Amino acid sequence: MSMANRRDQKKEKQQRRPRAPFIAAMLLSSLVLTAVLAWQAQYAAHSHRSIAEGVLRDYAALAADEYVRRAANQIGYYGYDPLIKSLMGHVQTLDRLPTLPGFRAEADDRTRAALELVRDLFLVRFDSPASLLYTGNDPEVKSWLANDFPHRQAELQKASRGFLTVHPILGDQPHTFIYAPVNGDATTLAGFELATDALEGWFQSAFQRAPLLPPSLAKGNDTNAWIGLTVYDPGGQPVFRSIHAPSYDLEAERAFADAYGGILRGMRVVASINPEAASHLVIGGLPRSRLPVLLGLLAVASGLLAAAVLQIRRERALTQLRSDFVARVSHELRTPLTQIRMFAETLLLNRVRTSTEQQRALEIIDKESRRLTHLVENILQFSRGDRGTLTLAPRPRNLAPLVSEFVEDFRPLAHHDGTRFKTRLEDMVVPVDEDALRQILLNLLDNAIKYGPKNQLVSIATLRVNGTSQIRVEDQGPGIPESERERIWHRFHRLERDALSPTDGMGIGLTVVRDLVALHGGRSWVESGSEGGSCFVIELPMAAPEEREL
């Protein structure tokens, strides 16, 4: 064998090698690559978002720190300081505790503005005998004042602002008391109880006084519009809430602790940043989650892979069907050709002994020629239908004589099986293509002979049903299960019981029938026969009244 022939054989073997595994591997690799890229994109977006959220939380913490410093200084400097100084002056001058109305009447403007923070005044003397003056009427508060002050003398000496702030819980309610020694003598203390509900206005003022974040961070915009603040008292109840409620996840919490001498110790502030401000505060803004898009892309890629795999499987199945079809066609054609050739040689070599044998040989040659013609016509019709080039030329014809003629033409093909035909034909005019109708009827009769028992009776009828014409071909075979009655019209499909039987068949006869009937504007189906077999029904439209005269 020459080198050229070997190369050609090798090339042909490579071309015949199935490519489906390679294509499936490539598609699977594409899906994996898409999944990896989607994961990387989501990871990058998640990292970017985490960094951006961290920056925004840092800004929230910065705003909270600034607010703690500002609010404590404002309440301490403009509230507590003037109140304590004015109260000390009254006590030193009058040597008694003033009333709230008298205190307000004699106060200057700064003190009068701070007096809204005062709920009650008190004065405690620890000289003998000890005494307590208290402008309020709460016995629990009065008892606490009398019992608590002796324990605060050491703390007062260390107070950085000259006064002490205490935040006890009395009757499940938080209270705040501010007091200082009179004339530096820790045996005489004066002070006031804080009106906690009055703090809201002071906190609001501290919030609105200036931006909590430098305007340079937001290109000159008012940063407070993006910040939500809530101040909680020592009992956890909100004392102040800005108009921008802190309903955002990007938040930070700070305690007032020792700010301005601990005047608001026990309180805390929660600051949050509106995520919509991220585009102003963080370069690139707060990225949106790409997960839905990535999941959609992954789903599309998975769908394409599934579709490709399904298409490959269908292509392989179709290739197998075509291979089986070629084998069936070869077998179907070989049988009549072998018969024709054998009996033709017998006649040519004059091997027949009697005229009866000669007649028998000629009948077989005629029968096999008809069968061969029928097979070739089926293949041609199927090929035209597959390419979409199948066309008809219908004209009004009377069905009864046509069907009778076609049945007679088919009788020689069924003679050896002993099959008998019974016709019940009703005259009716139908627009049909004669050649197509012949092909339809011969295919149905061929199926009846092929899959039915020997010596059976095949009934052919034409009748009118609801303004249409029907051709009914009924055999006495085993019948067709209801689950298969639609699938048998598909190309190359054969019943499982027939696929394992020696019965010849290409699986295209009924496909050709349905295609030809559809081109006539009709329908085709199969139903149970009257004696347990199958009844194939062809329904065709009747000719228009003006076309019924032949």
TIRO-593699 format. One record per residue (C-alpha): x, y, z. Coordinates in Angstrom, 1 decimal. Example, Ala and Ser with C-alpha at 12.3 -4.5 7.8 and 13.67 -1.06 7.14 Angstrom:
<atoms>
ATOM       u       v       w
ATOM    12.3    -4.5     7.8
ATOM    13.7    -1.1     7.1
</atoms>
This chain:
<atoms>
ATOM       u       v       w
ATOM     0.0     0.0     0.0
ATOM     1.4     3.4    -1.0
ATOM     2.1     6.2     1.5
ATOM    -0.6     8.3    -0.1
ATOM    -3.3     5.6     0.4
ATOM    -2.2     5.2     4.0
ATOM    -2.5     9.0     4.6
ATOM    -5.9     9.0     3.0
ATOM    -7.1     6.1     5.2
ATOM    -5.7     7.8     8.3
ATOM    -7.5    11.1     7.4
ATOM   -10.7     9.3     6.7
ATOM   -10.5     7.5    10.1
ATOM    -9.9    10.8    11.8
ATOM   -12.9    12.4    10.1
ATOM   -15.1     9.4    11.2
ATOM   -13.9     9.8    14.8
ATOM   -16.8    11.2    16.9
ATOM   -16.3    14.9    17.8
ATOM   -19.0    15.0    20.4
ATOM   -16.7    14.4    23.5
ATOM   -14.3    17.1    22.3
ATOM   -17.2    19.6    21.8
ATOM   -18.7    18.6    25.2
ATOM   -15.3    19.1    26.9
ATOM   -14.9    22.5    25.3
ATOM   -18.4    23.6    26.3
ATOM   -17.8    22.3    29.9
ATOM   -14.5    24.2    30.0
ATOM   -16.4    27.4    28.8
ATOM   -18.9    26.9    31.6
ATOM   -16.2    26.4    34.2
ATOM   -14.4    29.5    32.9
ATOM   -17.6    31.5    33.0
ATOM   -18.2    30.4    36.6
ATOM   -14.7    31.3    37.6
ATOM   -14.9    34.7    36.0
ATOM   -18.3    35.3    37.6
ATOM   -16.9    34.3    41.0
ATOM   -13.9    36.6    40.5
ATOM   -16.1    39.5    39.5
ATOM   -18.4    38.9    42.5
ATOM   -15.4    38.7    44.8
ATOM   -13.9    41.9    43.4
ATOM   -17.2    43.7    43.8
ATOM   -17.7    42.3    47.3
ATOM   -14.1    43.4    48.3
ATOM   -14.7    46.9    46.8
ATOM   -18.0    47.1    48.6
ATOM   -16.5    46.0    51.9
ATOM   -13.7    48.6    51.6
ATOM   -16.2    51.3    50.8
ATOM   -18.5    50.3    53.7
ATOM   -15.5    50.3    56.0
ATOM   -14.6    53.9    54.9
ATOM   -18.2    54.9    55.4
ATOM   -18.2    53.4    58.9
ATOM   -15.0    55.3    59.7
ATOM   -16.8    58.5    58.6
ATOM   -19.7    57.5    60.8
ATOM   -17.3    57.0    63.8
ATOM   -15.7    60.4    63.0
ATOM   -19.1    62.1    63.0
ATOM   -20.1    60.4    66.3
ATOM   -16.8    61.5    67.9
ATOM   -17.3    65.0    66.7
ATOM   -20.9    65.1    68.0
ATOM   -19.9    63.7    71.4
ATOM   -17.3    66.5    71.8
ATOM   -19.6    69.2    70.5
ATOM   -22.8    68.2    72.4
ATOM   -20.9    67.8    75.7
ATOM   -19.1    71.1    75.3
ATOM   -22.3    72.9    74.4
ATOM   -24.4    71.5    77.2
ATOM   -21.5    71.9    79.7
ATOM   -20.3    75.3    78.7
ATOM   -23.6    77.0    77.9
ATOM   -25.8    74.9    80.3
ATOM   -24.1    73.4    83.4
ATOM   -21.4    76.1    83.9
ATOM   -23.7    79.1    84.1
ATOM   -26.3    77.3    86.1
ATOM   -23.7    76.1    88.8
ATOM   -22.1    79.5    89.0
ATOM   -25.4    81.4    89.3
ATOM   -26.7    78.9    91.8
ATOM   -23.5    79.2    93.9
ATOM   -23.9    83.0    93.8
ATOM   -27.4    82.9    95.1
ATOM   -26.6    80.5    97.9
ATOM   -23.5    82.4    99.0
ATOM   -25.4    85.8    98.9
ATOM   -28.7    84.7   100.5
ATOM   -27.4    81.7   102.5
ATOM   -30.4    79.8   101.4
ATOM   -31.8    77.8    98.4
ATOM   -33.7    80.1    96.0
ATOM   -37.0    79.1    94.4
ATOM   -37.1    78.3    90.7
ATOM   -39.2    81.4    89.9
ATOM   -36.9    83.6    91.9
ATOM   -33.8    82.0    90.4
ATOM   -35.2    82.6    86.9
ATOM   -36.2    86.2    87.7
ATOM   -32.8    87.2    88.9
ATOM   -30.8    85.2    86.3
ATOM   -29.0    86.8    83.3
ATOM   -29.8    85.9    79.7
ATOM   -27.3    83.1    79.4
ATOM   -28.4    81.5    82.7
ATOM   -32.1    82.0    81.9
ATOM   -31.6    80.1    78.6
ATOM   -29.9    77.3    80.5
ATOM   -32.6    77.1    83.2
ATOM   -34.7    74.9    80.9
ATOM   -32.3    72.1    81.8
ATOM   -33.3    72.4    85.5
ATOM   -36.1    70.2    87.0
ATOM   -35.5    70.9    90.7
ATOM   -32.9    72.6    93.0
ATOM   -31.4    71.2    96.2
ATOM   -29.1    72.3    99.0
ATOM   -27.4    69.8   101.5
ATOM   -25.6    70.7   104.7
ATOM   -23.6    68.2   106.6
ATOM   -22.8    70.2   109.7
ATOM   -24.6    69.3   112.9
ATOM   -27.5    68.9   112.5
ATOM   -27.5    67.8   108.7
ATOM   -30.3    69.3   106.6
ATOM   -31.6    69.0   103.0
ATOM   -33.5    71.6   101.1
ATOM   -35.3    70.3    98.0
ATOM   -37.7    72.2    95.7
ATOM   -39.2    69.0    94.3
ATOM   -41.8    66.7    95.8
ATOM   -40.4    63.3    94.8
ATOM   -39.8    61.3    98.0
ATOM   -37.6    58.8    96.3
ATOM   -35.3    61.5    94.9
ATOM   -35.3    63.3    98.3
ATOM   -34.3    60.1   100.1
ATOM   -31.6    59.4    97.5
ATOM   -30.1    62.9    97.9
ATOM   -30.0    62.6   101.7
ATOM   -28.2    59.3   101.6
ATOM   -25.9    59.7    98.6
ATOM   -24.2    63.0    99.2
ATOM   -22.0    61.8   102.1
ATOM   -20.4    59.3    99.7
ATOM   -19.6    62.0    97.0
ATOM   -17.4    64.3    99.0
ATOM   -14.2    62.6    98.0
ATOM   -15.3    62.7    94.3
ATOM   -16.1    66.4    94.5
ATOM   -12.5    67.2    95.6
ATOM   -11.3    65.5    92.4
ATOM   -13.9    67.0    90.0
ATOM   -12.1    68.7    87.1
ATOM   -14.9    71.1    86.4
ATOM   -15.6    72.0    90.0
ATOM   -18.9    70.1    89.9
ATOM   -20.0    66.5    89.9
ATOM   -22.5    64.7    87.7
ATOM   -24.2    61.6    89.0
ATOM   -26.6    59.3    86.9
ATOM   -28.5    57.0    89.3
ATOM   -31.5    54.8    88.3
ATOM   -34.4    55.5    90.6
ATOM   -37.7    53.6    90.2
ATOM   -36.5    52.1    86.9
ATOM   -36.0    55.6    85.5
ATOM   -32.6    57.3    84.9
ATOM   -31.9    60.6    86.7
ATOM   -29.1    63.0    86.5
ATOM   -27.9    65.3    89.3
ATOM   -25.3    68.0    89.1
ATOM   -23.9    69.6    92.3
ATOM   -20.9    71.4    93.6
ATOM   -19.5    72.6    97.0
ATOM   -20.5    76.0    98.2
ATOM   -17.4    78.2    98.8
ATOM   -15.2    75.2    98.2
ATOM   -16.6    73.6   101.4
ATOM   -17.6    70.0   100.9
ATOM   -19.9    70.1   103.9
ATOM   -22.4    72.3   102.0
ATOM   -23.5    71.1    98.5
ATOM   -25.9    72.8    96.1
ATOM   -27.1    71.6    92.7
ATOM   -30.0    70.7    90.5
ATOM   -31.7    67.7    88.9
ATOM   -31.4    67.7    85.1
ATOM   -34.7    67.9    83.1
ATOM   -33.8    65.1    80.7
ATOM   -36.6    65.9    78.2
ATOM   -35.1    69.3    77.7
ATOM   -31.9    67.8    76.3
ATOM   -33.5    67.2    72.9
ATOM   -33.4    70.8    71.9
ATOM   -29.7    71.1    73.0
ATOM   -28.8    68.0    71.1
ATOM   -30.6    69.3    68.1
ATOM   -28.8    72.6    68.3
ATOM   -25.4    70.8    68.6
ATOM   -26.3    68.8    65.5
ATOM   -27.3    71.8    63.4
ATOM   -24.5    74.1    64.5
ATOM   -22.0    72.9    61.9
ATOM   -21.2    70.0    59.6
ATOM   -20.0    66.9    61.5
ATOM   -17.8    65.9    58.7
ATOM   -15.5    68.3    56.9
ATOM   -17.2    69.8    53.8
ATOM   -14.0    69.1    51.9
ATOM   -14.9    65.4    52.0
ATOM   -18.1    66.0    50.1
ATOM   -17.0    68.7    47.7
ATOM   -18.7    71.5    49.7
ATOM   -22.0    69.7    50.3
ATOM   -23.7    69.7    53.7
ATOM   -22.6    66.4    55.2
ATOM   -25.2    66.4    58.0
ATOM   -27.9    65.7    55.4
ATOM   -26.3    62.3    54.9
ATOM   -25.9    61.5    58.7
ATOM   -28.5    59.9    61.0
ATOM   -28.0    60.5    64.7
ATOM   -29.7    59.0    67.8
ATOM   -28.7    59.8    71.4
ATOM   -29.7    57.2    74.0
ATOM   -29.9    57.8    77.8
ATOM   -28.3    55.4    80.3
ATOM   -31.6    53.4    80.3
ATOM   -31.3    52.8    76.6
ATOM   -34.2    55.1    75.6
ATOM   -33.7    57.6    72.8
ATOM   -33.4    61.2    73.9
ATOM   -32.7    62.8    70.6
ATOM   -33.2    61.6    67.0
ATOM   -32.2    63.6    64.0
ATOM   -34.6    64.1    61.1
ATOM   -32.4    61.7    59.2
ATOM   -33.3    58.5    61.1
ATOM   -30.3    56.2    61.6
ATOM   -31.9    53.3    59.7
ATOM   -28.8    52.6    57.7
ATOM   -26.5    49.6    58.2
ATOM   -23.3    51.7    58.0
ATOM   -23.2    53.0    61.6
ATOM   -20.9    53.6    64.5
ATOM   -21.5    54.0    68.2
ATOM   -19.7    56.2    70.7
ATOM   -20.2    56.8    74.4
ATOM   -20.1    60.3    76.0
ATOM   -18.0    58.8    78.9
ATOM   -15.7    61.6    80.3
ATOM   -16.4    64.2    77.7
ATOM   -16.5    67.6    79.5
ATOM   -16.0    66.1    82.9
ATOM   -18.4    63.2    82.3
ATOM   -21.6    65.4    82.4
ATOM   -23.4    63.0    80.0
ATOM   -21.7    59.8    81.3
ATOM   -23.9    56.7    80.6
ATOM   -25.3    58.2    77.4
ATOM   -24.3    57.1    73.9
ATOM   -24.7    58.3    70.4
ATOM   -25.2    56.1    67.3
ATOM   -24.3    57.7    63.9
ATOM   -25.0    56.2    60.5
ATOM   -24.2    57.2    56.9
ATOM   -26.7    57.1    54.1
ATOM   -25.3    54.7    51.5
ATOM   -26.5    57.1    48.8
ATOM   -23.8    59.5    49.9
ATOM   -21.1    57.0    49.0
ATOM   -20.6    58.5    45.6
ATOM   -19.6    61.8    47.3
ATOM   -17.6    60.4    50.1
ATOM   -15.9    57.4    48.5
ATOM   -14.1    57.3    45.1
ATOM   -16.2    55.1    42.9
ATOM   -19.1    55.1    45.3
ATOM   -20.7    52.0    46.9
ATOM   -20.8    49.3    44.1
ATOM   -24.1    47.5    43.5
ATOM   -24.2    43.8    43.9
ATOM   -23.5    42.1    40.6
ATOM   -24.7    38.7    41.9
ATOM   -28.1    38.7    40.1
ATOM   -26.4    39.6    36.7
ATOM   -23.6    37.0    37.3
ATOM   -26.1    34.3    38.3
ATOM   -28.1    35.2    35.2
ATOM   -25.0    34.9    33.1
ATOM   -24.1    31.6    34.7
ATOM   -27.7    30.4    34.2
ATOM   -27.5    31.4    30.5
ATOM   -24.2    29.6    30.1
ATOM   -25.5    26.5    31.8
ATOM   -28.6    26.6    29.6
ATOM   -26.4    26.9    26.5
ATOM   -24.3    24.0    27.7
ATOM   -27.4    21.9    28.3
ATOM   -28.8    22.9    24.9
ATOM   -25.5    22.1    23.2
ATOM   -25.3    18.7    25.0
ATOM   -28.9    18.0    24.0
ATOM   -28.2    19.0    20.5
ATOM   -25.1    16.8    20.4
ATOM   -27.2    13.9    21.7
ATOM   -29.9    14.6    19.2
ATOM   -27.3    14.8    16.4
ATOM   -25.8    11.5    17.4
ATOM   -29.2     9.9    17.7
ATOM   -30.1    11.4    14.2
ATOM   -26.9    10.1    12.8
ATOM   -27.6     6.7    14.2
ATOM   -31.2     6.8    12.8
ATOM   -29.8     7.8     9.4
ATOM   -27.3     5.0     9.6
ATOM   -30.1     2.6    10.5
ATOM   -32.2     4.1     7.7
ATOM   -29.5     3.5     5.1
ATOM   -29.1    -0.1     6.3
ATOM   -32.9    -0.6     6.2
ATOM   -33.1     1.0     2.7
ATOM   -30.3    -1.2     1.5
ATOM   -32.0    -4.3     2.9
ATOM   -35.4    -3.3     1.5
ATOM   -34.0    -2.7    -1.9
ATOM   -31.8    -5.7    -1.9
ATOM   -34.7    -8.1    -1.4
ATOM   -36.7    -7.2    -4.5
ATOM   -33.6    -6.7    -6.6
ATOM   -32.4   -10.2    -5.7
ATOM   -35.8   -11.7    -6.6
ATOM   -36.0    -9.8    -9.9
ATOM   -32.4   -10.8   -10.8
ATOM   -32.8   -14.5    -9.8
ATOM   -36.1   -15.0   -11.8
ATOM   -34.8   -13.0   -14.7
ATOM   -31.7   -15.2   -14.9
ATOM   -34.0   -18.3   -14.7
ATOM   -36.0   -17.1   -17.7
ATOM   -32.9   -16.0   -19.7
ATOM   -31.2   -19.4   -19.1
ATOM   -34.5   -21.2   -20.0
ATOM   -34.5   -23.1   -16.8
ATOM   -38.3   -23.2   -16.5
ATOM   -39.8   -26.5   -17.3
ATOM   -43.4   -25.6   -17.8
ATOM   -45.5   -22.6   -18.8
ATOM   -46.9   -22.5   -15.3
ATOM   -43.4   -22.0   -13.8
ATOM   -42.7   -19.3   -16.5
ATOM   -45.9   -17.5   -15.5
ATOM   -45.0   -17.8   -11.8
ATOM   -41.5   -16.2   -12.5
ATOM   -43.0   -13.4   -14.4
ATOM   -45.6   -12.7   -11.7
ATOM   -42.8   -12.5    -9.1
ATOM   -40.7   -10.2   -11.3
ATOM   -43.8    -8.0   -11.7
ATOM   -44.6    -8.0    -8.0
ATOM   -41.1    -7.2    -6.9
ATOM   -40.8    -4.5    -9.5
ATOM   -44.0    -2.9    -8.1
ATOM   -42.6    -3.2    -4.6
ATOM   -39.3    -1.7    -5.7
ATOM   -41.1     1.2    -7.4
ATOM   -43.1     1.8    -4.2
ATOM   -39.9     1.8    -2.1
ATOM   -38.2     4.3    -4.4
ATOM   -41.2     6.6    -4.5
ATOM   -41.4     6.6    -0.7
ATOM   -37.7     7.5    -0.4
ATOM   -38.1    10.3    -3.0
ATOM   -41.2    11.7    -1.3
ATOM   -39.5    11.6     2.1
ATOM   -36.4    13.4     0.7
ATOM   -38.6    16.1    -0.9
ATOM   -40.5    16.6     2.4
ATOM   -37.2    16.7     4.4
ATOM   -35.9    19.5     2.0
ATOM   -39.2    21.3     2.0
ATOM   -39.6    20.9    -1.8
ATOM   -42.6    18.6    -1.8
ATOM   -45.4    20.2    -3.8
ATOM   -48.8    18.9    -5.1
ATOM   -51.2    19.7    -7.9
ATOM   -54.6    18.8    -6.6
ATOM   -57.7    18.8    -8.7
ATOM   -61.3    17.7    -7.9
ATOM   -61.6    13.9    -8.3
ATOM   -64.1    11.3    -7.3
ATOM   -62.5     9.3    -4.5
ATOM   -64.3     6.0    -5.0
ATOM   -62.9     4.9    -8.4
ATOM   -59.4     6.2    -7.5
ATOM   -59.3     4.2    -4.2
ATOM   -60.7     1.1    -6.0
ATOM   -58.0     1.4    -8.7
ATOM   -55.2     1.8    -6.1
ATOM   -56.4    -1.2    -4.1
ATOM   -56.4    -3.3    -7.3
ATOM   -52.9    -2.2    -8.1
ATOM   -51.8    -3.3    -4.7
ATOM   -53.4    -6.8    -4.7
ATOM   -50.3    -8.5    -6.4
ATOM   -48.1    -7.3    -3.5
ATOM   -50.4    -9.0    -1.0
ATOM   -51.2   -12.2    -2.9
ATOM   -48.6   -14.4    -1.2
ATOM   -49.8   -13.5     2.3
ATOM   -53.4   -14.6     1.5
ATOM   -54.7   -11.1     2.5
ATOM   -58.2   -10.2     1.4
ATOM   -59.5    -6.7     0.8
ATOM   -63.0    -5.5     1.4
ATOM   -64.0    -2.0     0.1
ATOM   -67.0     0.1     1.0
ATOM   -66.7     3.2    -1.2
ATOM   -68.9     6.2    -1.3
ATOM   -68.8     8.6    -4.2
ATOM   -67.5    12.1    -3.2
ATOM   -65.5    14.8    -5.0
ATOM   -62.3    15.8    -3.2
ATOM   -59.4    18.0    -4.5
ATOM   -56.5    15.6    -4.5
ATOM   -53.2    14.9    -6.3
ATOM   -53.6    11.5    -7.7
ATOM   -50.0    10.4    -7.4
ATOM   -49.9    11.7    -3.8
ATOM   -53.2     9.9    -2.9
ATOM   -51.8     6.7    -4.5
ATOM   -48.7     7.0    -2.3
ATOM   -50.8     7.6     0.8
ATOM   -53.0     4.6     0.2
ATOM   -50.2     2.2    -0.9
ATOM   -48.3     3.1     2.3
ATOM   -51.3     2.4     4.5
ATOM   -52.0    -0.9     2.8
ATOM   -48.3    -1.9     2.9
ATOM   -48.3    -1.3     6.7
ATOM   -51.5    -3.3     7.1
ATOM   -49.9    -6.2     5.2
ATOM   -46.5    -5.9     6.8
ATOM   -47.6    -5.8    10.5
ATOM   -50.8    -7.8    10.2
ATOM   -51.3   -11.6    10.3
ATOM   -51.6   -13.8     7.2
ATOM   -55.0   -14.4     5.7
ATOM   -56.4   -11.3     7.3
ATOM   -59.1    -9.1     6.0
ATOM   -58.2    -5.4     5.3
ATOM   -61.1    -3.1     5.0
ATOM   -61.0     0.2     3.0
ATOM   -63.8     2.7     3.2
ATOM   -64.6     6.2     2.0
ATOM   -67.3     8.1     3.7
ATOM   -68.6    11.6     4.5
ATOM   -68.2    12.8     8.2
ATOM   -69.3    16.3     9.3
ATOM   -68.7    17.9     5.9
ATOM   -65.3    16.2     5.3
ATOM   -64.3    13.1     3.5
ATOM   -62.5    10.2     5.2
ATOM   -60.5     7.3     4.0
ATOM   -60.3     4.5     6.5
ATOM   -57.9     1.6     6.3
ATOM   -58.5    -1.1     9.0
ATOM   -56.5    -4.2     9.6
ATOM   -56.7    -7.2    11.9
ATOM   -53.2    -6.8    13.4
ATOM   -52.1    -6.4    17.1
ATOM   -53.1    -2.7    17.2
ATOM   -51.1     0.3    18.4
ATOM   -50.9     1.4    22.0
ATOM   -52.5     4.8    22.7
ATOM   -49.2     6.1    24.0
ATOM   -47.5     5.4    20.7
ATOM   -50.3     6.6    18.3
ATOM   -48.8    10.0    17.8
ATOM   -45.1     9.0    17.8
ATOM   -45.5     6.5    14.9
ATOM   -45.9     9.4    12.5
ATOM   -42.4    10.6    13.4
ATOM   -39.6     9.9    11.0
ATOM   -37.6     6.6    11.6
ATOM   -39.8     5.7    14.6
ATOM   -40.9     2.1    15.0
ATOM   -42.7     0.4    17.8
ATOM   -40.4    -1.4    20.2
ATOM   -42.0    -4.7    19.5
ATOM   -41.5    -4.2    15.7
ATOM   -37.9    -3.1    16.1
ATOM   -37.0    -6.5    17.6
ATOM   -39.0    -8.4    15.0
ATOM   -37.8    -9.6    11.6
ATOM   -40.4    -7.4     9.9
ATOM   -38.9    -5.1     7.3
ATOM   -39.4    -1.4     7.5
ATOM   -37.7     1.9     7.0
ATOM   -39.7     4.0     9.4
ATOM   -40.6     6.7     6.9
ATOM   -43.9     5.4     5.4
ATOM   -46.2     7.1     7.9
ATOM   -44.1    10.3     7.9
ATOM   -44.7    10.5     4.1
ATOM   -48.4     9.9     4.6
ATOM   -48.8    12.7     7.2
ATOM   -46.7    15.1     5.0
ATOM   -48.8    14.5     1.9
ATOM   -52.1    14.7     3.9
ATOM   -51.0    18.0     5.4
ATOM   -50.3    19.4     2.0
ATOM   -53.9    18.5     1.0
ATOM   -55.1    20.6     4.1
ATOM   -56.2    17.4     5.9
ATOM   -55.5    15.4     9.0
ATOM   -54.3    11.9     9.7
ATOM   -54.6     9.8    12.9
ATOM   -54.9     6.2    14.0
ATOM   -57.5     4.6    16.3
ATOM   -58.6     1.2    17.4
ATOM   -60.2    -1.0    14.8
ATOM   -63.5    -2.7    15.2
ATOM   -61.9    -6.1    15.6
ATOM   -58.9    -5.2    17.8
ATOM   -56.6    -4.1    15.0
ATOM   -55.7    -0.6    13.9
ATOM   -57.7     1.8    11.8
ATOM   -55.8     4.6    10.0
ATOM   -57.9     7.6     9.1
ATOM   -57.2    10.1     6.5
ATOM   -59.5    13.2     6.6
ATOM   -59.5    15.5     3.5
ATOM   -61.6    18.6     2.8
ATOM   -64.5    18.3     0.3
ATOM   -64.4    20.1    -2.9
ATOM   -66.3    23.4    -3.2
ATOM   -69.8    23.1    -4.8
ATOM   -68.7    24.8    -8.0
ATOM   -65.8    22.2    -8.3
ATOM   -67.9    19.0    -7.8
ATOM   -68.9    18.6   -11.5
ATOM   -66.2    16.5   -13.1
</atoms>
